[in-house]
Amino acid sequence: MNRMGNKLKLFAFALAVFAAFSSGYALARTKKPEIVSEIVASEPKSLEDITFLDKDGETKKLSDFSGVRIINFWALWCFPCKQEMPGLSKLQQEYANKGLKVIALANSTNGVKQIENFYKKNQINTLSIFIDTDNQNFKVLHLKGLPTSIIVNKDGEEVGRVSGYNDWESKKTKAFIEKLLAE
């Protein structure tokens, strides 16, 4: 009887652990992260003219795009990355006609079809698909994790960086972007 009791206790414990992880996972999949990174502004500094691929496999350079740019490094396996994509899409939609371009650079492990499916499922229709070939730019720009966004002014200089999830629809973020667009 004692052996049976121990097995039952072990089973109950395993079931409780599974339930706790499952409910935490489900909650995390539906809520925005509580830890929100902010834009760390910096004095304008030169930025390498990075290259990457578009969805058709054509090589693009950062200098192919003008105006204020947000280069967002993300991946489909990165949950905070996926959570901030709709906000980046809305930001692009709101400020595109004022000179903002969001360049969402997906990790090279993501296939174009997978990204297209993700965009469609999440109604992301203002962002183009770009791939960081062999994650070369991640290394060149000394990034430490995903998501990371680099904010580039009209002169092609880095003026801010966000390491981690950012609320791209916040008043503070929009004020930062609006100031750059007005310069």
Secondary structure, 3 states (H helix, E strand, C coil): CHHHHHHHHHHHHHHHHHHHHHHHHHHHHHCCCCCCCCCEEEEEEECCCCEEEECCCCEEEHHHCCCEEEEEEECCCCHHHHHHHHHHHHHHHHHHHHCEEEEEEEECCCCHHHHHHHHHHCCCCCCCCEEEHHHHHHHHCCCCCCCEEEEECCCCEEEEEEECCCCCCCHHHHHHHHHHHHC
